[in-house]
Amino acid sequence: MTSQSLFSSASKSFHKGQYTEALASLNALLDHSRDVKTYALLAKTLVALGFKEDAAKIYVLAGELGGSRAEDFYTEAMKIYFELGQDDLALSLGRPLLERARQDPELAFIITSLFLKRGEKDMVRVFLPALSTSSNSKHNSLAFLLLTGTPENPRDRETVANLLERLPRSIVVIMAHLVFQREVNNYWEMERLQPELNRMLSKNPAQMMKVEAPFYNLHWLADEALNKIASYKPDAFPATNPIERHWRPHAWGKKLRIGYLSSDLWHDHATMKLAGSVLSLHDRDKFDVTVFCYTDPKHLTAEIDQDRSKWGTIVTIRDLNDAAAAQVIRDHNIDILIDLKGHTRGGRPGILNHQAAPVQVAWLGFPGTTVNIDLDYIIGDHHVLPDASKPHYWEKFCRMPESYQPNDPFNRPRRDLFTRADAGLPDDAFVFGSFNATRKISLANVNLWVKILKATPGSVLWLMCKADEARDNLLRRFTSAGIEAKRIVFTKVVSYEEHLARLTLADLGLDTFPYNGHTTTSEQLWAGLPVLTLKGSHFASRVSESLLHAVGVPELIAETEDDYVRMAVDFFKNRQSLEPFKARLEENRLVKPLFDAERFCRHLETAYELMAERARQNLEPDHIDVPALPPRTEPFLVEKE
């Protein structure tokens, strides 16, 4: 038989399902012809007969002959090796196909899976468009897995938007999509999906909360009963864990051994701008302080960060897994471990689920209950943690007498560096200012600001904004509501000294809700700028209330949304009515508790001693209200001229 007739016979047998006959014809044909079409048919026949590894080898031979279909054959070979678990062979064939995989979801899925097995996640994010637009749910799930977890990432934002088109009723995708859209202030998407949010909340709130990250949940839902169950990691530790931890043998010493756990341990991070001086002021005769650090080294570039020993003994645990990190903490025989991160980005609260210390405490970083983490206490105050909130927290309350938030008064320069002209602000206009992250400007929040601007003609709103897309969306929101574009003045992030110096160019700070300013509010108050806040219903929405009380200007707390608008408008109409508040801020700044780091440190040390006293007696954690020291009558700090 001729080569052509042998191939024709093999092809007919193959299409009739007579694979053995087809193989016989092809074997005979190989004695005469070894061309691409023969190898291709032989490979398909071997697959049909179950000889997959042999088929993959033949596909490779077909690819090596070149031609327009060479990549097709390499792709088929790679798929077979992947199916057979021969990852190295599959990957060797997949590397030259990376560009093709951008358009081929199945190929992208395989190559991505192979690279993920090797721990190489970053390079395969180029396949997100192919995976997120595929009709295959497995591909969609893998795309979701590739997200970086950084809402400001535009590729991730596009990926989740693609997934939402494919899966419009998926709770997981809807919640993720809204996180990304809040990051860039896309109020139209928030409004479009609000009915679906309402439907999910009324139908099955527990299922809805189970798929949302606790940190982002706080930005839109000020309901502590639901915040308590917002978690994407259910059943994080066994119920017996706290009991076992409390009864684990522990040697208490004369000094209390305090451990702080964080990845924010560099001078320019907001957390250390607040707590750095407190850590430095601990009484070393009574307390040994160890700082367990998993900070990214890229942040430790400034000269001031080269020696962080002022905060305590630095122990690096960055490269250890959670269990190993907990063991290091136990090896240091820590009495009280304080987690400064919680469920904020980059946090590793899971370390506390490995029985790291006999007393485990949440403080400062995460403004709410730290879901599914083995904690004994959360440090707050009577404003952020009122009695009514107790049923909604896993932790027992340890309430500071004045404010839960410390502040560093030593490294906050106050200088007049700018004029309004320098900042692009009109000289005589009333300036409302907000310097919080724009994701905190909720839909309800921006609508109230529209009302304020409409009722205060000629005023301007001065906003700090990092991302161009957020800036565009904010501006479009205001202009679509009839506010002139020139009344919205944007400013970029600047150095810390410049930031503090520019704050008093505004007349009134407008706080965000339901997630207040934290460090940002205290910075404005330090500079002497009055801040108007709205009384909240969960920790994150009560922070500015706490700070305003601690600096002696509680009159700036609005009870309702209507009050918030009315008070802002009244201050606009009577600018002079702000002067007493500015004078009081100046008078109180170095006397009242908010910026008194030494006083705060003494209260915090009392809190630790009370916690330790219960633990030494084998008593279960219970709510603690720390007694206040006598009020100061003289400034705690004399500033240099």
C-alpha atoms as one frame of an Amber mdcrd trajectory, in Angstrom:
protein
   0.000   0.000   0.000   1.103   3.540  -0.669   1.714   6.063   2.106  -1.445
   7.892   1.136  -3.592   4.752   1.264  -2.091   3.698   4.611  -2.865   7.110
   6.098  -6.381   7.030   4.645  -6.976   3.576   6.131  -5.670   4.659   9.531
  -7.854   7.783   9.475 -10.997   5.815   8.581 -10.331   3.263  11.320  -9.724
   6.023  13.873 -12.999   7.803  13.087 -14.880   4.466  13.323 -13.411   3.918
  16.779 -11.270   1.034  15.520  -8.151   2.305  17.265  -6.166  -0.962  17.152
  -6.595  -1.155  13.390  -5.674   2.499  13.079  -2.499   1.905  15.107  -1.512
  -1.032  12.900  -1.887   1.092   9.761   0.068   3.952  11.323   2.914   1.674
  12.401   3.173   0.426   8.847   3.046   3.977   7.573   5.961   5.035   9.805
   8.217   2.730   7.824   7.617   5.007   4.815   6.621   8.448   6.140   7.241
  10.410   9.344   5.444  13.643   8.652   3.398  15.942  10.883  -0.025  14.602
  10.020   1.090  11.010  10.649   2.491  11.889  14.071  -0.619  13.888  14.934
  -2.979  11.012  14.088  -0.718   8.525  15.882  -0.746  10.659  19.031  -4.562
  10.887  19.001  -4.793   7.133  18.494  -2.458   6.426  21.407  -4.547   8.711
  23.626  -7.688   6.819  22.626  -5.981   3.531  23.507  -4.848   4.858  26.879
  -1.139   5.125  26.052  -0.988   8.752  27.101   2.692   9.058  27.898   3.587
   7.598  24.496   1.101   9.996  22.913   2.796  12.965  24.584   6.168  11.905
  23.168   4.682  11.646  19.677   3.083  15.117  20.002   6.528  16.472  20.864
   7.946  14.802  17.708   5.165  16.426  15.688   5.996  19.812  17.189   9.696
  19.397  16.444   8.919  19.075  12.745   7.751  22.698  12.872   5.033  24.197
  10.759   2.051  26.342  11.623   0.643  23.850  14.130   3.835  23.203  16.103
   2.544  25.103  19.156  -0.703  23.123  19.017   1.218  19.873  19.327   3.434
  21.110  22.143   0.293  22.268  23.907  -1.308  18.831  23.622   1.862  17.180
  24.915   1.993  19.567  27.845  -1.647  18.883  28.738  -0.985  15.143  28.810
   2.124  15.443  30.969   0.173  17.736  33.329  -2.639  15.179  33.548  -0.095
  12.453  34.294   1.502  14.522  37.052   4.815  14.852  35.213   5.118  18.520
  36.096   8.728  19.091  35.049   8.113  17.785  31.533   4.873  19.763  31.290
   6.546  22.958  32.428   9.485  22.543  30.047   6.975  22.476  27.191   4.857
  25.282  28.679   7.565  27.914  29.046   7.759  28.673  25.292   3.952  28.889
  25.228   3.570  31.736  27.720   2.464  34.279  25.130  -0.073  31.864  23.638
  -1.455  31.173  27.114  -2.550  34.798  27.431  -5.304  33.993  24.907  -5.931
  30.330  25.797  -7.691  29.820  29.163  -7.012  26.071  29.302  -3.341  26.566
  28.571  -3.197  29.466  31.037  -4.817  27.265  33.683  -2.231  24.518  33.281
   0.808  26.801  33.174  -0.478  28.790  36.146  -1.099  25.614  38.143   2.425
  24.410  37.382   4.055  27.654  38.441   1.943  27.854  41.604   3.157  24.391
  42.616   6.676  25.795  42.428   5.712  28.813  44.536   6.135  31.203  41.586
   2.940  33.218  41.840   3.984  36.622  40.557   4.871  35.726  36.981   1.535
  34.065  36.162  -0.655  37.066  36.965  -0.364  37.960  33.262  -2.889  35.167
  32.687  -5.574  36.788  34.834  -7.576  38.179  31.887  -7.707  34.761  30.188
  -8.681  32.947  33.375 -11.201  35.522  34.610 -13.101  35.707  31.307 -13.191
  31.941  30.741 -16.499  30.084  30.870 -14.843  27.367  32.966 -15.500  27.832
  36.695 -12.196  26.131  37.560 -10.371  28.792  35.594 -12.346  31.505  37.397
 -11.490  30.037  40.795  -7.799  30.002  39.930  -7.993  33.642  38.826  -9.462
  34.527  42.217  -6.583  32.701  43.892  -4.050  34.807  41.978  -5.293  38.121
  43.373  -2.609  40.005  45.245  -4.888  41.150  48.062  -4.076  44.789  47.314
  -7.237  46.673  46.289  -5.223  49.436  44.615  -3.905  46.932  42.050  -5.658
  47.767  38.736  -5.082  44.308  37.244  -6.750  42.697  40.246  -9.603  45.173
  40.005 -10.144  44.294  36.326  -9.967  40.579  37.134 -12.672  40.780  39.772
 -14.861  42.891  37.488 -14.494  40.181  34.806 -15.399  37.496  37.309 -18.490
  39.435  38.344 -19.707  39.457  34.744 -19.343  35.680  34.697 -20.716  35.133
  38.214 -23.128  38.002  38.931 -24.747  36.318  41.970 -21.579  35.009  43.611
 -21.356  36.436  47.132 -17.582  36.002  47.184 -17.099  37.894  43.934 -19.580
  40.646  44.791 -17.884  41.361  48.113 -14.423  41.343  46.551 -15.574  43.581
  43.702 -16.951  46.138  46.139 -13.650  46.220  48.040 -11.877  47.142  44.804
 -14.490  49.705  43.794 -14.413  51.416  47.193 -10.660  51.733  46.813 -11.167
  53.941  43.750 -14.420  55.584  44.934 -16.594  54.100  42.208 -19.878  55.201
  43.758 -21.897  54.103  40.727 -20.909  50.472  41.296 -21.651  50.831  45.002
 -25.129  52.118  44.185 -25.714  49.460  41.533 -24.885  46.632  43.922 -26.514
  48.088  47.039 -29.855  46.316  46.396 -28.008  43.003  46.109 -26.145  43.754
  49.348 -29.442  44.501  51.052 -30.932  41.280  49.693 -28.014  39.202  50.953
 -28.077  40.891  54.354 -31.766  40.164  54.795 -31.600  36.617  53.420 -28.429
  35.098  54.869 -26.101  37.541  56.615 -23.995  34.747  58.142 -23.139  33.340
  54.723 -22.362  36.830  53.465 -20.067  37.665  56.385 -18.222  34.370  56.089
 -16.660  35.380  52.778 -15.608  38.947  53.611 -12.292  40.067  55.054 -12.927
  41.627  58.490 -10.871  44.770  57.780 -12.858  45.730  54.676 -16.132  44.824
  56.340 -15.567  47.608  58.871 -15.427  50.191  56.067 -19.083  49.875  55.133
 -20.945  47.929  57.821 -21.149  49.567  61.249 -22.998  46.672  62.856 -20.937
  44.971  65.559 -23.145  41.891  65.650 -22.269  41.236  62.000 -18.684  42.519
  62.215 -18.128  39.770  64.775 -18.730  37.033  62.208 -17.034  38.650  59.204
 -14.300  36.182  58.386 -12.912  34.270  55.453 -11.144  31.803  57.804 -13.769
  30.003  59.900 -12.790  27.676  62.775  -9.285  29.088  62.958  -8.421  27.467
  66.300  -9.932  24.679  68.422 -12.219  25.615  71.302  -9.819  23.999  73.771
  -6.959  26.273  72.709  -7.438  29.064  75.313  -7.808  26.548  78.155  -4.665
  24.672  77.128  -2.771  27.945  76.733  -3.832  29.280  80.123  -2.800  26.056
  81.863   0.468  25.625  79.994   3.329  25.723  82.560   4.784  29.211  82.702
   7.511  30.749  84.846   6.612  34.274  85.914   9.527  36.528  86.787  10.031
  39.627  88.880   9.643  41.811  85.814   6.761  41.470  83.394   7.977  40.293
  80.005   5.990  42.168  77.362   6.067  41.172  73.699   4.818  43.307  70.809
   4.034  41.617  67.495   3.894  43.599  64.239   5.092  44.185  60.691   4.797
  47.967  61.057   8.016  48.485  62.947   9.564  51.451  61.216   9.443  55.085
  62.280   7.328  56.393  59.403   4.465  53.918  59.769   1.259  55.300  61.268
   1.300  52.729  64.084   4.742  53.748  65.270   3.899  57.435  64.960   1.306
  56.635  67.587   2.909  53.961  69.756   6.653  54.413  69.249   7.149  56.758
  72.166   5.056  54.573  74.475   7.234  51.557  73.756  10.308  53.703  74.427
   8.891  54.997  77.737   8.244  51.622  79.387   9.756  51.409  82.856  12.640
  48.995  82.262  12.917  48.335  85.998   9.481  46.699  85.881   9.095  45.577
  82.274  11.258  43.706  79.800  10.106  44.612  76.296  10.674  42.406  73.247
   9.455  43.339  69.795   8.722  40.399  67.490   9.175  41.834  64.041   8.115
  40.601  60.626   8.582  43.973  58.932   9.586  43.958  55.263  13.264  45.032
  55.169  12.529  47.449  52.316  10.959  49.788  54.880  14.055  49.919  57.073
  15.963  52.341  54.887  16.000  55.557  56.870  18.872  56.247  59.231  16.440
  56.458  62.133  15.393  52.833  61.495  18.903  51.457  61.777  18.569  51.365
  65.575  15.125  50.382  66.787  16.343  49.143  70.164  14.624  52.123  71.807
  11.393  50.170  71.376  12.768  46.988  72.939  14.824  43.952  72.014  14.118
  43.275  68.328  13.573  39.608  67.399  13.005  38.946  63.693  10.434  36.244
  62.886   9.692  37.297  59.307  10.877  34.075  57.669   9.225  31.712  60.164
   5.805  30.131  59.775   3.181  30.857  62.424   3.920  27.791  64.558   7.670
  28.424  64.522   7.150  32.118  65.325   4.977  31.166  68.317   7.699  28.832
  69.524  10.250  31.667  69.387   7.893  33.795  71.486   7.522  30.957  74.020
  11.309  30.559  74.076  11.514  34.186  75.229   9.062  33.314  78.011   6.789
  36.250  77.174   4.120  36.901  79.802   1.862  39.195  77.757   1.878  39.262
  73.952   0.297  42.261  72.217  -0.688  41.970  68.570  -0.513  45.401  66.926
  -1.924  44.282  63.545  -4.997  42.070  63.788  -6.817  41.592  60.494  -5.140
  44.545  58.781  -3.129  44.061  55.614   0.095  42.181  56.218  -0.948  41.039
  59.674  -0.190  37.574  61.011  -2.593  37.214  63.930  -2.592  33.454  63.318
   0.646  33.311  65.312  -1.509  33.771  68.413  -3.435  30.601  67.557  -0.337
  28.567  68.463  -0.394  29.309  72.208   2.387  31.871  72.044   1.870  33.422
  75.516  -0.281  32.961  78.639  -1.919  36.365  78.061  -2.667  37.501  74.493
  -3.953  40.973  73.682  -5.154  42.978  70.662  -4.345  46.658  70.543  -4.268
  49.610  68.177  -3.969  48.137  64.666  -7.417  46.626  64.123 -10.466  48.636
  65.298 -12.790  45.770  66.150 -12.966  42.235  67.445 -10.246  40.047  65.922
 -12.387  37.204  64.606 -11.128  33.617  64.991  -7.954  34.577  66.816  -7.166
  33.267  70.317  -7.113  36.522  72.267  -7.857  37.276  75.905  -8.257  41.059
  75.780  -8.751  43.973  73.442  -7.450  47.346  74.630  -9.879  50.208  74.075
 -11.657  52.890  76.083 -15.217  53.691  77.150 -15.968  55.467  73.859 -14.810
  52.857  71.347 -15.837  49.960  73.613 -19.045  50.913  75.463 -20.747  48.319
  77.655 -23.348  47.648  74.973 -20.604  46.287  72.707 -19.470  43.523  75.080
 -21.692  40.780  73.574 -20.171  41.424  70.151 -16.536  40.804  71.066 -14.639
  37.567  71.452 -12.168  39.332  73.721 -12.677  40.793  77.174 -12.434  44.576
  77.340  -9.420  46.261  78.856 -10.469  49.900  78.814  -8.021  52.734  79.210
  -9.319  55.621  81.324  -9.061  58.349  78.658  -8.307  57.091  75.137  -7.104
  53.808  73.722  -4.899  55.639  71.204  -1.447  56.872  72.215   0.386  59.628
  70.373   4.021  60.568  70.029   4.435  64.249  70.967   8.207  64.209  70.529
   8.504  63.629  66.797   5.700  65.816  65.478   7.154  69.081  64.191   4.912
  72.147  64.032   6.044  74.704  61.527   4.407  77.190  59.192   5.784  76.168
  55.813   2.982  77.007  53.408   0.448  79.600  52.431  -2.915  78.774  50.890
  -1.551  79.897  47.559   1.194  77.269  47.864  -1.491  74.615  48.299  -3.695
  75.889  45.470  -6.373  77.036  47.908  -8.294  80.312  47.625  -7.159  82.818
  50.232 -10.557  83.850  51.543 -12.729  80.768  50.998 -13.909  78.523  53.799
 -11.892  75.298  53.424 -13.247  71.934  54.517 -10.437  69.364  54.654 -10.156
  65.582  54.657  -6.832  63.763  54.652  -8.026  60.212  55.249  -7.557  57.396
  52.765 -10.223  57.961  50.116 -11.610  54.415  50.509 -12.988  55.691  53.840
 -15.215  58.171  51.993 -18.276  55.950  51.889 -21.317  56.423  49.668 -23.318
  57.864  52.575 -20.323  60.013  53.477 -19.903  61.597  50.041 -23.636  62.289
  49.840 -23.469  64.281  53.075 -20.472  66.216  51.789 -22.501  67.106  48.689
 -25.214  68.477  50.979 -22.656  70.491  52.928 -21.101  71.980  49.787 -24.486
  72.867  48.320 -25.388  74.682  51.542 -22.064  76.548  51.738 -21.615  78.420
  48.436 -18.050  79.460  47.756 -16.514  76.938  50.156 -14.004  74.368  48.912
 -13.301  70.767  49.866  -9.610  69.914  50.155  -8.917  66.193  49.707  -5.783
  64.106  49.884  -5.857  61.543  47.101  -3.224  59.026  46.002  -4.747  57.397
  42.928  -5.780  59.142  39.715  -8.791  56.861  39.274 -10.076  57.698  42.752
  -9.531  61.387  42.056 -11.487  61.179  38.793 -14.372  59.307  40.410 -14.589
  61.704  43.338 -14.570  64.715  41.057 -17.192  63.157  38.801 -19.386  62.420
  41.810 -19.309  66.016  42.991 -19.725  67.609  39.573 -22.593  65.270  38.664
 -24.327  66.524  41.814 -23.924  70.120  40.661 -20.748  71.086  42.553 -18.286
  73.100  40.478 -15.022  71.264  39.820 -12.955  74.206  41.067 -14.454  73.736
  44.537 -12.774  70.333  44.901  -9.041  70.772  45.512  -6.873  67.664  45.517
  -3.504  67.312  47.171  -0.925  64.540  47.045   0.857  62.725  49.847   3.816
  64.795  51.061   6.513  64.373  53.700   5.365  64.101  57.315   6.695  67.525
  58.265   5.016  69.130  55.257   1.774  67.282  55.980   1.587  68.554  59.551
   2.485  72.072  58.417  -0.272  72.293  55.804  -3.164  71.076  57.954  -4.113
  74.447  59.449  -4.589  75.909  55.985  -8.054  74.363  56.309 -10.802  75.827
  58.485 -12.482  72.587  59.517 -11.580  68.930  59.166 -14.399  66.651  58.023
 -14.061  63.160  59.430 -15.017  60.100  57.380 -17.561  57.447  58.364 -18.251
  54.734  59.150 -14.457  54.316  59.249 -13.008  57.361  61.002  -9.616  58.899
  60.763  -7.260  57.402  63.341  -3.707  58.718  63.052  -5.048  61.317  60.624
  -7.508  62.762  63.134  -4.890  63.000  65.860  -2.516  64.741  63.435  -5.135
  67.378  62.648  -5.855  67.940  66.318  -2.138  68.214  67.081  -1.791  70.841
  64.361  -4.720  72.783  65.837  -7.363  71.991  63.214 -10.859  71.285  64.618
 -12.320  68.028  63.281 -16.046  67.389  62.946 -17.022  63.745  63.386 -20.236
  61.728  63.403 -21.010  59.511  66.388 -20.661  55.902  65.339 -21.984  52.458
  66.161 -18.837  50.298  66.001 -15.211  50.707  67.084 -13.946  52.085  63.752
 -16.672  54.744  63.705 -16.070  55.846  67.310 -12.335  56.514  67.112 -12.521
  60.257  66.478 -15.122  60.543  69.237 -12.547  59.067  71.605  -9.818  61.422
  70.404 -11.994  64.535  70.651 -12.915  63.667  74.220  -9.273  63.050  75.099
  -8.206  66.478  73.841 -11.149  68.287  75.413 -13.374  69.258  72.458 -16.309
  66.797  72.582 -18.655  69.458  71.165 -17.305  68.545  67.709 -19.101  65.169
  67.819 -22.342  65.191  65.802 -25.053  62.875  67.108 -26.793  62.311  63.750
 -26.165  62.781  60.044 -28.416  65.823  60.065 -26.390  67.281  62.925 -23.180
  66.612  61.008 -24.429  68.633  58.043 -25.957  71.356  60.219 -22.807  71.836
  62.296 -20.576  72.041  59.213 -22.889  74.643  57.665 -23.075  76.624  60.917
 -19.286  76.796  61.136 -19.197  78.026  57.540 -21.741  80.746  58.294 -19.888
  81.807  61.428 -16.199  81.118  60.841 -15.314  82.930  64.048 -17.119  80.245
  66.043 -14.188  77.936  65.244 -11.669  80.182  66.967 -12.530  79.031  70.511
 -11.986  75.428  69.415  -8.618  76.275  67.882  -7.634  78.125  71.042  -8.732
  75.202  73.191  -6.778  72.738  71.057  -3.685  74.868  71.478  -4.244  75.179
  75.208  -5.058  71.484  75.720  -2.485  69.969  73.410   0.266  69.655  76.031
  -1.987  69.194  79.071  -4.852  66.894  78.090  -4.293  63.123  77.762  -4.406
  62.686  73.975  -0.757  63.522  73.327   0.602  62.637  76.766   2.664  59.560
  75.876   4.211  59.190  79.328   0.797  59.243  81.025  -0.566  56.762  78.508
   2.393  54.463  79.101   1.786  54.423  82.858  -1.881  53.553  82.281  -0.892
  50.828  79.834   1.553  49.359  82.317  -1.210  49.278  84.922  -3.362  47.413
  82.413  -0.618  44.830  81.905  -0.158  44.410  85.660  -3.895  43.820  86.127
  -3.938  41.252  83.318  -0.906  39.496  84.775  -2.384  39.479  88.268  -5.386
  37.490  87.078  -3.232  35.117  85.048  -0.852  34.458  87.976  -3.877  33.429
  90.051  -5.138  31.137  87.277  -8.231  33.303  86.899  -9.995  33.542  83.569
  -9.652  36.858  81.688 -12.345  39.350  82.646 -13.244  42.914  81.767 -10.792
  45.468  83.164 -11.242  49.221  83.565  -7.886  50.848  84.218  -8.028  53.587
  86.881  -6.898  57.063  85.855  -3.965  58.924  87.281  -4.706  62.378  88.711
  -5.217  64.963  85.937  -2.238  67.017  84.900  -2.235  70.672  85.773   1.043
  71.555  84.062   2.226  70.823  80.502   3.883  67.432  80.083   6.222  68.840
  77.451   7.901  72.182  76.956   8.372  72.797  73.264  11.449  74.498  71.910
  10.860  77.768  70.176
